[in-house]
Amino acid sequence: MSGAVRVLLATRNAKKLAELRRILAEAGVAGVEVVGMADVAPFPEAPETGATFEENALAKARDAARATGLPAVADDSGLTVDALNGMPGVLSARWAGSHGDDAANLRLVLDQLTDVPDDRRGAAFVCAAALALPDGTAPSDEAVVRGEWRGELVREPRGENGFGYDPIFVPEGDRRTSAELPAEEKDACSHRGRALRALLPRLRELTDTR
């Protein structure tokens, strides 16, 4: 994309990259080329030690921007379960012990909710998304936004789309799990879609200042 502003999405998740690219295209934001971690030189990545999604997202964005010299977007997201007092929360990706073991994480949550009746299985997907600029010298060089998606958890996984806890999460007002939704429909209402769309004004500003 000749002449475009390169923006690093600090992830190796191809589905997240595709999602941000779709959201930018659907919003008519031209002049932004989204690249991922595989497209830049490797750099040390600090562990996620923040107590909130916002802290983790901003830390990741800052690290990526400083290491690459590119504007960087990072997100931290997870599942908060009412009956588990908001857990797994920021521990969602490593709830079962190993980071990124989606199947084990999902099964552990289901096991923990075995005795919880259907009317008390409320949950929400939460996403914090952060934008950091390489200079990072002024508050205006950073932005953090939050998106939430309420629903409830079913007892067995359904669907092949999405990742993580998508196969057990049914959004409010729907009967399908998040993993049964088409990508475009999920983008329109998901926690990550909401958070990324909230960043669109800041991403547009990057093209205005070229």
C-alpha positions as a Python dict, from the first residue, in 0.01 Angstrom:
ca = {
    (1, 'M'): (0, 0, 0),
    (2, 'S'): (214, 285, -134),
    (3, 'G'): (228, 598, 79),
    (4, 'A'): (22, 446, 359),
    (5, 'V'): (94, 494, 727),
    (6, 'R'): (214, 164, 867),
    (7, 'V'): (49, 75, 1197),
    (8, 'L'): (165, -225, 1397),
    (9, 'L'): (-102, -439, 1556),
    (10, 'A'): (103, -604, 1830),
    (11, 'T'): (-19, -958, 1775),
    (12, 'R'): (69, -1277, 1591),
    (13, 'N'): (-297, -1371, 1571),
    (14, 'A'): (-394, -1366, 1203),
    (15, 'K'): (-764, -1341, 1291),
    (16, 'K'): (-707, -1022, 1491),
    (17, 'L'): (-512, -871, 1202),
    (18, 'A'): (-790, -958, 959),
    (19, 'E'): (-1048, -811, 1196),
    (20, 'L'): (-878, -471, 1225),
    (21, 'R'): (-824, -458, 850),
    (22, 'R'): (-1194, -531, 790),
    (23, 'I'): (-1302, -266, 1041),
    (24, 'L'): (-1081, -3, 878),
    (25, 'A'): (-1209, -93, 532),
    (26, 'E'): (-1574, -90, 638),
    (27, 'A'): (-1526, 250, 805),
    (28, 'G'): (-1364, 391, 492),
    (29, 'V'): (-1032, 466, 664),
    (30, 'A'): (-782, 481, 381),
    (31, 'G'): (-409, 525, 402),
    (32, 'V'): (-343, 287, 692),
    (33, 'E'): (-150, -35, 638),
    (34, 'V'): (-190, -275, 930),
    (35, 'V'): (108, -503, 990),
    (36, 'G'): (163, -768, 1255),
    (37, 'M'): (449, -890, 1470),
    (38, 'A'): (563, -1125, 1195),
    (39, 'D'): (626, -821, 971),
    (40, 'V'): (872, -643, 1202),
    (41, 'A'): (1207, -732, 1357),
    (42, 'P'): (1171, -935, 1678),
    (43, 'F'): (1193, -745, 2005),
    (44, 'P'): (1163, -846, 2372),
    (45, 'E'): (801, -863, 2482),
    (46, 'A'): (732, -789, 2847),
    (47, 'P'): (500, -1030, 3031),
    (48, 'E'): (142, -920, 3093),
    (49, 'T'): (151, -823, 3459),
    (50, 'G'): (-114, -551, 3470),
    (51, 'A'): (-412, -580, 3702),
    (52, 'T'): (-651, -455, 3432),
    (53, 'F'): (-707, -503, 3061),
    (54, 'E'): (-624, -135, 3008),
    (55, 'E'): (-287, -160, 3181),
    (56, 'N'): (-184, -462, 2977),
    (57, 'A'): (-299, -316, 2644),
    (58, 'L'): (-117, 12, 2700),
    (59, 'A'): (203, -159, 2812),
    (60, 'K'): (204, -377, 2501),
    (61, 'A'): (137, -81, 2271),
    (62, 'R'): (413, 128, 2431),
    (63, 'D'): (669, -152, 2404),
    (64, 'A'): (583, -216, 2040),
    (65, 'A'): (592, 151, 1941),
    (66, 'R'): (926, 215, 2108),
    (67, 'A'): (1086, -100, 1967),
    (68, 'T'): (970, -53, 1607),
    (69, 'G'): (928, 321, 1562),
    (70, 'L'): (576, 259, 1434),
    (71, 'P'): (242, 368, 1577),
    (72, 'A'): (127, 57, 1761),
    (73, 'V'): (-212, -81, 1855),
    (74, 'A'): (-241, -353, 2117),
    (75, 'D'): (-533, -513, 2289),
    (76, 'D'): (-590, -718, 2596),
    (77, 'S'): (-913, -905, 2620),
    (78, 'G'): (-1077, -1181, 2810),
    (79, 'L'): (-1387, -1332, 2958),
    (80, 'T'): (-1542, -1215, 3284),
    (81, 'V'): (-1787, -1463, 3437),
    (82, 'D'): (-2042, -1339, 3688),
    (83, 'A'): (-2050, -1663, 3888),
    (84, 'L'): (-1668, -1659, 3910),
    (85, 'N'): (-1656, -1303, 4048),
    (86, 'G'): (-1532, -1163, 3719),
    (87, 'M'): (-1266, -1425, 3658),
    (88, 'P'): (-1082, -1540, 3454),
    (89, 'G'): (-1053, -1174, 3348),
    (90, 'V'): (-695, -1075, 3265),
    (91, 'L'): (-595, -1438, 3322),
    (92, 'S'): (-825, -1564, 3044),
    (93, 'A'): (-547, -1672, 2806),
    (94, 'R'): (-371, -1877, 3075),
    (95, 'W'): (-660, -1979, 3299),
    (96, 'A'): (-571, -2349, 3278),
    (97, 'G'): (-201, -2283, 3333),
    (98, 'S'): (-52, -2277, 2983),
    (99, 'H'): (-76, -1953, 2787),
    (100, 'G'): (-291, -1982, 2476),
    (101, 'D'): (-430, -2333, 2534),
    (102, 'D'): (-781, -2243, 2423),
    (103, 'A'): (-929, -2590, 2464),
    (104, 'A'): (-798, -2635, 2817),
    (105, 'N'): (-905, -2285, 2924),
    (106, 'L'): (-1255, -2333, 2787),
    (107, 'R'): (-1296, -2674, 2948),
    (108, 'L'): (-1180, -2546, 3287),
    (109, 'V'): (-1439, -2266, 3284),
    (110, 'L'): (-1712, -2514, 3192),
    (111, 'D'): (-1601, -2749, 3469),
    (112, 'Q'): (-1608, -2464, 3720),
    (113, 'L'): (-1964, -2380, 3616),
    (114, 'T'): (-2099, -2736, 3620),
    (115, 'D'): (-2331, -2671, 3914),
    (116, 'V'): (-2427, -2316, 3815),
    (117, 'P'): (-2788, -2300, 3686),
    (118, 'D'): (-2861, -2157, 3342),
    (119, 'D'): (-3008, -1833, 3478),
    (120, 'R'): (-2683, -1750, 3660),
    (121, 'R'): (-2438, -1809, 3376),
    (122, 'G'): (-2402, -1443, 3278),
    (123, 'A'): (-2070, -1330, 3137),
    (124, 'A'): (-1907, -1060, 2931),
    (125, 'F'): (-1623, -1042, 2688),
    (126, 'V'): (-1410, -735, 2762),
    (127, 'C'): (-1147, -575, 2542),
    (128, 'A'): (-919, -281, 2607),
    (129, 'A'): (-741, -146, 2299),
    (130, 'A'): (-455, 101, 2315),
    (131, 'L'): (-275, 316, 2060),
    (132, 'A'): (76, 440, 2135),
    (133, 'L'): (296, 659, 1917),
    (134, 'P'): (674, 610, 1903),
    (135, 'D'): (758, 945, 2065),
    (136, 'G'): (535, 881, 2364),
    (137, 'T'): (621, 1217, 2515),
    (138, 'A'): (273, 1363, 2558),
    (139, 'P'): (-58, 1229, 2688),
    (140, 'S'): (-202, 1286, 2340),
    (141, 'D'): (44, 1027, 2206),
    (142, 'E'): (-161, 753, 2373),
    (143, 'A'): (-522, 643, 2380),
    (144, 'V'): (-696, 357, 2560),
    (145, 'V'): (-1055, 250, 2496),
    (146, 'R'): (-1277, -31, 2623),
    (147, 'G'): (-1546, -248, 2468),
    (148, 'E'): (-1780, -495, 2642),
    (149, 'W'): (-2010, -764, 2503),
    (150, 'R'): (-2263, -913, 2741),
    (151, 'G'): (-2410, -1262, 2714),
    (152, 'E'): (-2425, -1599, 2884),
    (153, 'L'): (-2233, -1924, 2874),
    (154, 'V'): (-2372, -2249, 2734),
    (155, 'R'): (-2271, -2589, 2865),
    (156, 'E'): (-2103, -2731, 2553),
    (157, 'P'): (-1898, -2565, 2276),
    (158, 'R'): (-2069, -2488, 1945),
    (159, 'G'): (-1932, -2341, 1623),
    (160, 'E'): (-1605, -2329, 1432),
    (161, 'N'): (-1549, -1955, 1391),
    (162, 'G'): (-1357, -1734, 1630),
    (163, 'F'): (-1119, -1855, 1899),
    (164, 'G'): (-1076, -1865, 2275),
    (165, 'Y'): (-1406, -1881, 2459),
    (166, 'D'): (-1618, -1795, 2153),
    (167, 'P'): (-1772, -2146, 2127),
    (168, 'I'): (-1943, -2119, 2468),
    (169, 'F'): (-2049, -1751, 2464),
    (170, 'V'): (-2401, -1660, 2348),
    (171, 'P'): (-2447, -1282, 2308),
    (172, 'E'): (-2752, -1113, 2457),
    (173, 'G'): (-3047, -1130, 2221),
    (174, 'D'): (-2908, -1422, 2020),
    (175, 'R'): (-2918, -1800, 2033),
    (176, 'R'): (-2594, -1859, 1845),
    (177, 'T'): (-2255, -1871, 2008),
    (178, 'S'): (-1992, -1621, 1906),
    (179, 'A'): (-1822, -1905, 1718),
    (180, 'E'): (-2137, -1955, 1510),
    (181, 'L'): (-2152, -1592, 1392),
    (182, 'P'): (-2017, -1485, 1052),
    (183, 'A'): (-1705, -1270, 1084),
    (184, 'E'): (-1873, -948, 969),
    (185, 'E'): (-2162, -993, 1211),
    (186, 'K'): (-1925, -1060, 1498),
    (187, 'D'): (-1719, -751, 1413),
    (188, 'A'): (-2031, -536, 1435),
    (189, 'C'): (-2108, -626, 1796),
    (190, 'S'): (-1808, -794, 1960),
    (191, 'H'): (-1604, -647, 2242),
    (192, 'R'): (-1295, -624, 2023),
    (193, 'G'): (-1490, -474, 1736),
    (194, 'R'): (-1637, -211, 1967),
    (195, 'A'): (-1298, -124, 2113),
    (196, 'L'): (-1122, -108, 1777),
    (197, 'R'): (-1397, 109, 1629),
    (198, 'A'): (-1355, 345, 1925),
    (199, 'L'): (-992, 390, 1813),
    (200, 'L'): (-1087, 482, 1456),
    (201, 'P'): (-1080, 860, 1513),
    (202, 'R'): (-720, 835, 1639),
    (203, 'L'): (-619, 612, 1349),
    (204, 'R'): (-771, 861, 1106),
    (205, 'E'): (-562, 1134, 1268),
    (206, 'L'): (-247, 943, 1174),
    (207, 'T'): (-331, 981, 805),
    (208, 'D'): (-414, 1351, 851),
    (209, 'T'): (-65, 1429, 985),
    (210, 'R'): (144, 1258, 721),
}
